[in-house]
Amino acid sequence: MRERGTVVCVTGDMVHVAIEPSAACEACGGCAEGVGGKRLLEGALNDQGAGVGDTVEVETPLRARRRAQGLIYVVPVTAIGGGYLAGFLLGTWAKFAPDALGAVIGIGAGALALVSLRRFDRRFEVAGEAPRVRAIIARCRGGDSGFRNGC
């Protein structure tokens, strides 16, 4: 998948890019929610030397998108199911409303799984699967971008 956006932050060989999401981009869910309907793609490899304010084309490999979607959907659903089962069994054993306890623990486990994925998402990356700057569409002319390197 290829998207166009504006570099808003440069740290070493990585950039954060604000993108106007296309339909395919909206369905992916791999970017952080941004302001004004934009998405923020964090941590794209910057092997083209893009700077803050540059308009770039970012490519995300299909395998990386599928892997991210699997993690985003499968891990929380599994955690919810496992949490519900654990809560149900605990509630039955403790003679407390099993369905209620199962629901509470299941929702908590799902939320914890989402937070954990967000926090440790870079550990799941495989070499060669990270998004990368494919091309620089337009260079920013010194200082008129409206962006500061706000990492």
Accessible surface in RSA format (square Angstrom, percent):
REM  Atomic radii and reference values for relative SASA: ProtOr
REM  Chains: A
REM  Algorithm: Lee & Richards
REM  Probe-radius: 1.40
REM  Slices: 20
REM RES _ NUM      All-atoms   Total-Side   Main-Chain    Non-polar    All polar
REM                ABS   REL    ABS   REL    ABS   REL    ABS   REL    ABS   REL
RES MET A   1    51.52  26.7  18.43  12.2  33.09  78.8  31.77  27.0  19.75  26.2
RES ARG A   2   122.43  51.4  98.16  50.0  24.26  57.8  27.65  37.8  94.78  57.4
RES GLU A   3    20.17  11.6  16.51  12.5   3.66   8.7  10.37  20.1   9.80   8.0
RES ARG A   4   141.22  59.3 132.09  67.3   9.12  21.7  43.90  60.0  97.32  59.0
RES GLY A   5     8.64  10.7   0.00   N/A   8.64  10.7   8.64  23.7   0.00   0.0
RES THR A   6    26.70  19.0  26.68  27.0   0.02   0.0   5.17   6.9  21.53  32.6
RES VAL A   7     0.00   0.0   0.00   0.0   0.00   0.0   0.00   0.0   0.00   0.0
RES VAL A   8    27.21  17.9  25.27  22.9   1.94   4.7  25.27  22.0   1.94   5.3
RES CYS A   9     2.08   1.6   2.08   2.3   0.00   0.0   1.64   4.1   0.44   0.5
RES VAL A  10    37.43  24.6  30.79  27.9   6.64  16.0  30.79  26.8   6.64  18.0
RES THR A  11    67.35  47.9  57.26  58.0  10.10  24.1  52.37  70.3  14.99  22.7
RES GLY A  12    74.93  92.4   0.00   N/A  74.93  92.4  46.24 126.9  28.69  64.3
RES ASP A  13    95.72  67.0  89.53  89.1   6.19  14.6  38.80  91.3  56.92  56.8
RES MET A  14    47.61  24.7  47.61  31.5   0.00   0.0  44.85  38.1   2.76   3.7
RES VAL A  15     0.45   0.3   0.00   0.0   0.45   1.1   0.45   0.4   0.00   0.0
RES HIS A  16    43.69  23.9  43.69  30.4   0.01   0.0  24.26  25.0  19.43  22.6
RES VAL A  17     0.00   0.0   0.00   0.0   0.00   0.0   0.00   0.0   0.00   0.0
RES ALA A  18    14.36  13.2  12.79  19.7   1.57   3.6  12.79  18.0   1.57   4.2
RES ILE A  19     3.19   1.8   2.89   2.2   0.30   0.7   3.19   2.3   0.00   0.0
RES GLU A  20   114.23  65.6 105.13  79.5   9.10  21.7  51.42  99.5  62.81  51.3
RES PRO A  21    29.92  21.8   7.74   7.1  22.18  80.6   7.74   6.4  22.18 137.8
RES SER A  22    49.53  41.9  38.30  51.1  11.23  25.9  47.32 100.8   2.20   3.1
RES ALA A  23    89.69  82.5  69.26 106.9  20.43  46.5  76.28 107.4  13.41  35.5
RES ALA A  24    62.85  57.8  46.94  72.4  15.91  36.2  55.88  78.7   6.97  18.5
RES CYS A  25     8.03   6.1   3.34   3.7   4.69  11.0   0.00   0.0   8.03   8.7
RES GLU A  26    85.02  48.8  70.24  53.1  14.77  35.2  36.13  69.9  48.88  39.9
RES ALA A  27    68.62  63.1  48.71  75.2  19.91  45.3  60.54  85.3   8.08  21.4
RES CYS A  28    12.87   9.7  11.97  13.4   0.90   2.1   2.74   6.9  10.13  10.9
RES GLY A  29    38.81  47.9   0.00   N/A  38.81  47.9  24.07  66.0  14.74  33.0
RES GLY A  30    40.65  50.1   0.00   N/A  40.65  50.1  16.09  44.1  24.56  55.0
RES CYS A  31    25.37  19.2  12.60  14.1  12.77  30.0   3.16   8.0  22.21  23.9
RES ALA A  32    21.76  20.0  14.25  22.0   7.50  17.1  20.58  29.0   1.18   3.1
RES GLU A  33   130.89  75.1 101.03  76.4  29.87  71.1  59.52 115.1  71.38  58.3
RES GLY A  34    29.51  36.4   0.00   N/A  29.51  36.4  15.62  42.9  13.90  31.1
RES VAL A  35   139.01  91.5 130.25 117.9   8.76  21.1 132.81 115.4   6.20  16.8
RES GLY A  36    79.97  98.6   0.00   N/A  79.97  98.6  46.33 127.1  33.63  75.3
RES GLY A  37    55.59  68.6   0.00   N/A  55.59  68.6  37.81 103.8  17.78  39.8
RES LYS A  38    65.68  32.0  65.50  40.2   0.19   0.4  31.79  28.6  33.89  36.1
RES ARG A  39    38.68  16.2  37.91  19.3   0.78   1.9   2.82   3.9  35.86  21.7
RES LEU A  40    45.77  25.5  45.58  32.6   0.19   0.5  45.58  32.0   0.19   0.5
RES LEU A  41    18.19  10.1  18.19  13.0   0.00   0.0  18.19  12.8   0.00   0.0
RES GLU A  42    55.82  32.0  51.22  38.7   4.61  11.0   9.88  19.1  45.94  37.5
RES GLY A  43     4.42   5.4   0.00   N/A   4.42   5.4   4.41  12.1   0.01   0.0
RES ALA A  44     0.00   0.0   0.00   0.0   0.00   0.0   0.00   0.0   0.00   0.0
RES LEU A  45    64.36  35.8  64.36  46.0   0.00   0.0  64.36  45.2   0.00   0.0
RES ASN A  46    16.97  11.7   6.19   6.0  10.77  25.9   0.11   0.3  16.86  16.3
RES ASP A  47    97.27  68.1  59.27  59.0  38.00  89.9  44.26 104.2  53.01  52.9
RES GLN A  48    80.09  44.8  60.87  44.5  19.22  45.8   5.24  11.2  74.85  56.8
RES GLY A  49    49.15  60.6   0.00   N/A  49.15  60.6  33.95  93.2  15.19  34.0
RES ALA A  50     4.81   4.4   0.00   0.0   4.81  10.9   0.00   0.0   4.81  12.8
RES GLY A  51    26.16  32.3   0.00   N/A  26.16  32.3  26.16  71.8   0.00   0.0
RES VAL A  52    37.30  24.5  21.05  19.1  16.25  39.2  21.05  18.3  16.25  44.1
RES GLY A  53    11.27  13.9   0.00   N/A  11.27  13.9   0.05   0.1  11.22  25.1
RES ASP A  54     5.02   3.5   5.02   5.0   0.00   0.0   0.00   0.0   5.02   5.0
RES THR A  55    44.61  31.7  44.53  45.1   0.08   0.2  22.14  29.7  22.47  34.0
RES VAL A  56     0.00   0.0   0.00   0.0   0.00   0.0   0.00   0.0   0.00   0.0
RES GLU A  57    28.02  16.1  28.02  21.2   0.00   0.0   0.42   0.8  27.60  22.5
RES VAL A  58     2.40   1.6   1.02   0.9   1.38   3.3   1.02   0.9   1.38   3.8
RES GLU A  59    40.38  23.2  40.32  30.5   0.06   0.1   6.57  12.7  33.81  27.6
RES THR A  60    20.15  14.3  20.15  20.4   0.00   0.0  12.04  16.2   8.11  12.3
RES PRO A  61    42.97  31.3  34.54  31.5   8.43  30.6  42.97  35.5   0.00   0.0
RES LEU A  62    85.72  47.7  78.94  56.5   6.78  17.0  78.94  55.4   6.78  18.2
RES ARG A  63   166.85  70.1 158.98  81.0   7.87  18.7  57.95  79.2 108.90  66.0
RES ALA A  64    15.47  14.2  10.36  16.0   5.11  11.6  11.80  16.6   3.67   9.7
RES ARG A  65    43.80  18.4  42.65  21.7   1.14   2.7   2.32   3.2  41.48  25.1
RES ARG A  66   154.95  65.1 145.57  74.2   9.38  22.3  50.55  69.1 104.40  63.3
RES ARG A  67    91.69  38.5  79.85  40.7  11.84  28.2  32.35  44.2  59.34  36.0
RES ALA A  68    32.03  29.5  27.34  42.2   4.69  10.7  31.58  44.5   0.45   1.2
RES GLN A  69    53.79  30.1  53.51  39.1   0.28   0.7  10.43  22.2  43.36  32.9
RES GLY A  70    29.22  36.0   0.00   N/A  29.22  36.0  28.40  77.9   0.83   1.9
RES LEU A  71    46.22  25.7  44.54  31.9   1.68   4.2  45.15  31.7   1.07   2.9
RES ILE A  72    57.57  32.8  53.63  40.0   3.93   9.5  53.63  38.6   3.93  10.7
RES TYR A  73   130.13  60.8 127.91  72.8   2.21   5.8  97.39  73.2  32.73  40.4
RES VAL A  74    94.19  62.0  90.46  81.9   3.72   9.0  94.17  81.8   0.02   0.0
RES VAL A  75    53.43  35.2  50.05  45.3   3.38   8.1  52.43  45.6   1.00   2.7
RES PRO A  76    10.37   7.6  10.37   9.5   0.00   0.0  10.37   8.6   0.00   0.0
RES VAL A  77   101.89  67.0  98.92  89.6   2.97   7.2  99.21  86.2   2.68   7.3
RES THR A  78    90.47  64.3  81.00  82.1   9.47  22.6  73.44  98.6  17.03  25.7
RES ALA A  79    25.59  23.5  14.30  22.1  11.29  25.7  24.68  34.8   0.91   2.4
RES ILE A  80    79.31  45.1  79.31  59.1   0.00   0.0  79.31  57.1   0.00   0.0
RES GLY A  81    40.65  50.1   0.00   N/A  40.65  50.1  35.21  96.6   5.44  12.2
RES GLY A  82    41.23  50.8   0.00   N/A  41.23  50.8  34.01  93.3   7.21  16.2
RES GLY A  83     7.79   9.6   0.00   N/A   7.79   9.6   5.58  15.3   2.21   4.9
RES TYR A  84    85.97  40.1  85.97  48.9   0.00   0.0  69.37  52.1  16.59  20.5
RES LEU A  85   103.42  57.6 103.42  74.0   0.00   0.0 103.42  72.6   0.00   0.0
RES ALA A  86    55.30  50.8  45.49  70.2   9.81  22.3  51.60  72.7   3.70   9.8
RES GLY A  87     0.00   0.0   0.00   N/A   0.00   0.0   0.00   0.0   0.00   0.0
RES PHE A  88    70.77  35.4  70.77  43.8   0.00   0.0  70.77  42.9   0.00   0.0
RES LEU A  89   104.80  58.4 100.51  71.9   4.28  10.8 100.99  70.9   3.81  10.2
RES LEU A  90    84.68  47.2  80.38  57.5   4.30  10.8  83.97  59.0   0.71   1.9
RES GLY A  91     0.17   0.2   0.00   N/A   0.17   0.2   0.00   0.0   0.17   0.4
RES THR A  92    75.35  53.6  64.90  65.8  10.45  24.9  67.00  90.0   8.34  12.6
RES TRP A  93   199.46  80.0 176.57  85.5  22.89  53.8 154.64  82.5  44.82  72.7
RES ALA A  94    54.82  50.4  26.81  41.4  28.01  63.7  35.00  49.3  19.82  52.5
RES LYS A  95   188.99  92.2 149.95  92.0  39.05  93.0 116.95 105.3  72.05  76.7
RES PHE A  96   119.89  60.0 114.09  70.7   5.80  15.1 119.16  72.2   0.73   2.1
RES ALA A  97    55.49  51.0  41.95  64.7  13.55  30.8  48.77  68.7   6.73  17.8
RES PRO A  98    44.34  32.3  44.34  40.4   0.00   0.0  44.34  36.6   0.00   0.0
RES ASP A  99    88.85  62.2  86.74  86.3   2.11   5.0  33.51  78.9  55.34  55.2
RES ALA A 100    53.00  48.7  43.01  66.4   9.99  22.7  51.62  72.7   1.38   3.6
RES LEU A 101    35.19  19.6  33.92  24.3   1.27   3.2  35.18  24.7   0.01   0.0
RES GLY A 102     0.00   0.0   0.00   N/A   0.00   0.0   0.00   0.0   0.00   0.0
RES ALA A 103    45.00  41.4  39.49  60.9   5.52  12.5  45.00  63.4   0.00   0.0
RES VAL A 104   102.80  67.6  96.28  87.2   6.52  15.7  99.14  86.1   3.65   9.9
RES ILE A 105    58.34  33.2  52.99  39.5   5.35  12.9  57.65  41.5   0.69   1.9
RES GLY A 106     1.23   1.5   0.00   N/A   1.23   1.5   1.23   3.4   0.00   0.0
RES ILE A 107   123.65  70.4 120.08  89.5   3.57   8.6 121.63  87.6   2.02   5.5
RES GLY A 108    39.00  48.1   0.00   N/A  39.00  48.1  33.75  92.6   5.24  11.7
RES ALA A 109    28.59  26.3  19.49  30.1   9.10  20.7  24.41  34.4   4.19  11.1
RES GLY A 110     2.84   3.5   0.00   N/A   2.84   3.5   2.84   7.8   0.00   0.0
RES ALA A 111    52.97  48.7  46.14  71.2   6.83  15.5  50.34  70.9   2.63   7.0
RES LEU A 112   120.77  67.3 117.15  83.8   3.62   9.1 120.17  84.4   0.60   1.6
RES ALA A 113    12.79  11.8   5.16   8.0   7.63  17.4  12.15  17.1   0.65   1.7
RES LEU A 114    90.60  50.5  86.33  61.8   4.27  10.7  86.64  60.8   3.96  10.6
RES VAL A 115    95.63  62.9  92.11  83.4   3.52   8.5  95.08  82.6   0.55   1.5
RES SER A 116    41.94  35.4  39.91  53.3   2.04   4.7  23.39  49.8  18.55  26.0
RES LEU A 117    19.88  11.1  18.49  13.2   1.39   3.5  19.08  13.4   0.80   2.2
RES ARG A 118   125.20  52.6 112.88  57.5  12.31  29.3  64.81  88.6  60.39  36.6
RES ARG A 119   184.57  77.5 153.60  78.3  30.97  73.7  42.96  58.7 141.61  85.8
RES PHE A 120    76.31  38.2  73.97  45.8   2.34   6.1  76.31  46.3   0.00   0.0
RES ASP A 121    50.19  35.2  45.66  45.4   4.53  10.7  22.95  54.0  27.24  27.2
RES ARG A 122   105.89  44.5  93.15  47.5  12.74  30.3  60.54  82.7  45.35  27.5
RES ARG A 123   187.30  78.6 152.81  77.9  34.49  82.1  59.96  81.9 127.34  77.2
RES PHE A 124    76.34  38.2  72.72  45.0   3.63   9.4  75.91  46.0   0.43   1.2
RES GLU A 125    66.65  38.3  41.85  31.7  24.79  59.0  27.59  53.4  39.05  31.9
RES VAL A 126    59.82  39.4  54.43  49.3   5.39  13.0  58.59  50.9   1.23   3.3
RES ALA A 127   105.17  96.7  68.66 106.0  36.51  83.0  81.64 115.0  23.53  62.3
RES GLY A 128    72.34  89.2   0.00   N/A  72.34  89.2  40.31 110.6  32.04  71.7
RES GLU A 129    13.05   7.5  11.48   8.7   1.57   3.7   9.54  18.5   3.51   2.9
RES ALA A 130    13.05  12.0   8.76  13.5   4.29   9.8   9.23  13.0   3.81  10.1
RES PRO A 131    15.60  11.4  15.60  14.2   0.00   0.0  15.60  12.9   0.00   0.0
RES ARG A 132    84.32  35.4  84.32  43.0   0.00   0.0  23.78  32.5  60.54  36.7
RES VAL A 133     0.00   0.0   0.00   0.0   0.00   0.0   0.00   0.0   0.00   0.0
RES ARG A 134    87.85  36.9  76.75  39.1  11.10  26.4   6.39   8.7  81.46  49.4
RES ALA A 135    31.17  28.7  29.74  45.9   1.42   3.2  31.17  43.9   0.00   0.0
RES ILE A 136    42.48  24.2  15.01  11.2  27.47  66.2  15.01  10.8  27.47  74.6
RES ILE A 137    73.29  41.7  43.37  32.3  29.93  72.1  46.37  33.4  26.93  73.1
RES ALA A 138    50.93  46.8  43.63  67.3   7.30  16.6  50.07  70.5   0.86   2.3
RES ARG A 139   142.01  59.6 119.88  61.1  22.13  52.7  61.02  83.4  80.99  49.1
RES CYS A 140    34.73  26.3   8.76   9.8  25.97  61.0  10.87  27.5  23.86  25.7
RES ARG A 141   192.13  80.7 184.70  94.2   7.43  17.7  72.41  99.0 119.72  72.6
RES GLY A 142    83.83 103.4   0.00   N/A  83.83 103.4  43.92 120.5  39.92  89.4
RES GLY A 143    81.02  99.9   0.00   N/A  81.02  99.9  41.86 114.9  39.16  87.7
RES ASP A 144    98.28  68.8  64.31  64.0  33.97  80.3  43.87 103.2  54.41  54.3
RES SER A 145    33.98  28.7   7.46  10.0  26.52  61.1  10.16  21.6  23.82  33.4
RES GLY A 146    80.26  99.0   0.00   N/A  80.26  99.0  45.23 124.1  35.03  78.4
RES PHE A 147    80.56  40.3  63.03  39.0  17.53  45.6  64.97  39.4  15.59  44.6
RES ARG A 148   216.77  91.0 201.00 102.5  15.77  37.5  77.09 105.4 139.68  84.7
RES ASN A 149    86.87  59.9  57.13  55.2  29.74  71.6  22.67  54.6  64.20  62.1
RES GLY A 150    66.17  81.6   0.00   N/A  66.17  81.6  35.11  96.3  31.06  69.6
RES CYS A 151    89.57  67.8  21.22  23.7  68.34 160.6  48.60 123.1  40.97  44.2
END  Absolute sums over single chains surface
CHAIN  1 A     9183.0       7043.2       2139.8       5879.4       3303.7
END  Absolute sums over all chains
TOTAL          9183.0       7043.2       2139.8       5879.4       3303.7
